[in-house]
Amino acid sequence: MSSKERLPPLREVIAKHGLMAKKSLGQNFLLDLNLTGRIARAAGALADRPVLEIGPGPGGLTRALLSQGAEVIAVERDPRFLPALAEIQAAYPGKLTIVEGDALELDEAALVQKIGRGPMPVVANLPYNVATPLVVKWLEYEPWPPWFDSLTLMFQREVADRLAAQVDTSAYGRLSVLAQWRSNVKRLFDVPPQAFVPAPKVTSAIVRIEPLAQARAEASRPDLSRVLSAAFGQRRKMLRQSLKALGVPPELLLEKAGLEPTARAETISLDGFAALARAYGALSRA
């Protein structure tokens, strides 16, 4: 009997342990085995590779990853799920490591260094309330290239749209530029609300992010992050107004970057923001 066959259905596990998804933690259980398998396959070849999973919950996606031959490191902050995950761990000896803690506080680079097998993929059905802070944390990692070699993640569709958005569209914003500056971003497929228990009010989407060896445009990451925060913090205003938050003369900043002072943030390309970041760095350190 295979490891998969020895494990009871997820619904039985949830009932046995009295598990309920907590809205306060952004939890929604993904029980559809076809979907969890599809997500695991979308992450590429995982056999005998360490894979980081965030927020495994009762372990639906965890099982799919293990079935693909992955060695899963599952980070879970909610202790209610640990007994259910321990049952999966027993069914896959030596293949599942459970880390109890908050992924926002995790030192992923130290974890990768400890394992000693190079950058690892991340595959996760991210809890909705930490999805954006987590992906920003990973995209802002220094030094680059980062500790991960791919991110295959589930987000609310709105966040997925923002990650993949092109300039001069309503979804284009800080997250779009930050993700695409030094990564390839691809939306893979949508996941309907009815695939979850409980069903959320929004559609979800799977996104794959692959880091580039070098950024698409020269810029200091801290400078770029500050420029993006200022520009999109008041996205309806012209840049000559929104960039005042940077503490340098916005007209001079825009002139050095070769941009019109009447432009708005959503019309500025990635190259334009990189030019702004370089100009800001030069002016703020003058």
N, C-alpha and C positions, 0 to 999 in steps of 0.2 A: 504494500500500500504506500502510495507517495505521500510526501509531506502535506501536499495540498488536500489529499483525500482524508488525511487524519484530522484535519481542522474542521470544526463545525461551521455551518453557514453564519455569516456576519450577523444576521438578524437574531440568531440564537445566542451569539456572544453578547450582543447588546442587551438582550432580555436577561440573560444569566447574571450579568454584572450590574444590571440596573442602570445602564448608561443613558444619559440624556444629553443632547447637544446644548451647550450653553451659548446663548446669544451674546452674552457679555464678552465671550472669548472668540466670537466670530466663527463658531463651529457649525459645520454641516457635514453629515456623514455621507460618503460616496459608497454606495452598496452595489452598484451595477458592475458585475464582473467583466462584462464586455468593455465597459469604459475604462475601468482600472487597467485592464490588459492593454487597451489601446494607448493609454497614457504612458505606460511602461515601455511599450514598443517605440513610441515616439521619441524616447530619450536615447535611442540608438543601442549599440551593442553594450550590454551591461555585464555579461558573463564574467565572473571572477574579478569584478571591479568594485571598489568601495563606492557607495552612493550615499549621499546625504539626503535624508528626508526630514522635512520640518512638519510638525503637527500631524503625526500618523493617526491619532485618535484610536478607534478600535482596530485599525490595521488593514483596511481594504486595499489601499494602494501598496502598503508594505508587502502584502501577500503577492501581489502582481509583480513587484520588483524582485522578490525572492524567487518567484517562478521563472524569471528571466535569467537567473543565475547570479544576481547581484549580491554583494555583501553590504547590507544596509546598516547605516548608522542613523537611528531614528531619534530625533530630539522632540521631547514631549514635556510641556510644562504642567499639564493637568494630571495629577497623580491617580485620578480615577481610572485612567486607561492603562496603567502599568500592568495590572493582572492580565488583561486581555493580550497585551503585547508580549508578556512573559510566556503565554501559551504558544504564540507564534514562534518565539525564540526557542522553545523546547522542541517544536516540530522541525526547525531548521538549525540543528546544532552548529555553533560556530559561525553562523551567517548573519545574525542580527545582534547589533549592539544598541542598547537602549540608554539614552542620555536624558536624564530628568533635568530640565532647566528651560530658561527663556532664550529662544533663538536670537532675540535682539541683543542679548548679552554674550552670546557665544563667540569665542575666538576661533573662527573656522580655520584660519591659517595655521594656528598652533595644532589644531586637530589633524590637518593634512600633513603637517611636518611630523607629527607623532606616528602617523600611519606609515609615512615614508614611501608613498607610491605615486607621488606627483599629483597634479591637479585632479579633482574629482568632479563628477557630475552631480547636480542637485535636481531632484525630482520631487515635487510636492504639490499637494492640494492645500495651498496656503490658507490659514485662517484669514477671513476677510479683513479683520481689524488690524492685522499687522502686515498684510501683503505689501502695501506700498512702502512703509518704512524699511522692511526687510530688503526689498529689491533695490531701494536707494542705497542702503548700507553696502550691498554687494557691488553695485555699479560704481560707487565712489571709492572702492577699495584702492589702496596704494601699498606697495608699488604695483604697477600693471606690466604684464599680464597678471591676472589675479590667481587666487587659490582654486578657482573652479574652471572647468573647461567647457561647461554648458549648464544652462538653467532651463529646465522644462517644468513650467509652473502653471498652476491654475489661478486665475484672477476673476474678479467680476469683469464682465465684458467691457464696462466703461474704462477700467484700468488697462485692459488689453488693448483697447482702441488707442488710448493715450500713448502707450509704449510704441506702437507701430505707426502712429500718425505722421503724415507728411505736412510740410510747411503750408501755411495758409489754409488750414482746415480747422474746424471747431475743436477737435480733440487734441490738436498740436499744442504742446506746452513744455514745461520744464522736464517732465519725465521722458518725453519724446526725444529731446535733444541729448539728455544725459545718457539714455540707453543707446541711441544710434551713433553717438560721438565715437565710441570705441568698441561697438558690438554690432553684430548682425541680429536683427530682430525679425521673427517670423510668427505670425498668427497661424496656428495649425487648425483648430476646429473649435466649435462652440459646444457647450455642455448644457442641456436644458435643465430648468429648475427641478423637474420631476425625477431627475437622476439622483437627487439627494433626499436624505431624511434628517431633519425636516426640509421641505422644499423651500428654498429662498425665494424672494420676490424678484430676483434678477437672474438673467442668463449669465453663465460663466464662460470662460474661454481659455484654451491652452495656448501658451506662448513659449516659443523656444528662443533663447538668447545665447549667442555664441560670441565670446570675447575675441576681438582682433588682436593681433600681435602689437599693432601700433594704432593710435587714434587716427581718425580720418582727417583731423585738422589740429595743428599745433596749438596747445593751450595748457595752462596750469589748471589742474582739476579744481583746487580750491578757488581760484579766480573765476573759473567758469561757473562753479556752483553759486558763488555770490552774485554774479551777473544774472544768471537764470532766475534766482530767487527774487532779485529786485525787478527784473523785467516782467516776469509773470505774476509777481505779487500784486501788481496793478495792471493787468493785461489789457484793460479797456483804455488805458491812458496812453498817450504818445510817449515814446522812449525818453524824450527830453524831460518828461515829468517823472516817470517811474524810476529812472536811473539816478535820480537825486538821492535815493536811499543809500547809494554807494559812497557818498561823501567826497566825490570828486566832481568837478564841473561837467555836467552831462553833455553840454555842447562841444566841449573839447574832446571828451571821450568819444562821442559819435563821429566827430571830424576825423580823429585818428583812426577809427575803425572803418571809415568810408561809408557811413550809413546816414540816411536822412533823419533829422531830428523829429520829423512828424510821423515817422514809421511807428507801427505798433508791434509788440513782441511776436504775435502769431504770424507776421509776415517776414520774419528774419530767419534765414536759413541757418543750418548748422555752421557753415563756414562764417556767416556773419556773426554768430555768437562767439565763435572762437576768436575772431578779430576783436570783438568787444572785450573778451577776457584778456587778450594780450595787451590791448590799450589800457585796460583797467590796471593790470599788473604794473605797467610802465609808469602810469600816473600816480598810483597809490604808493609807489616806492621811490618816487623822484625826490 
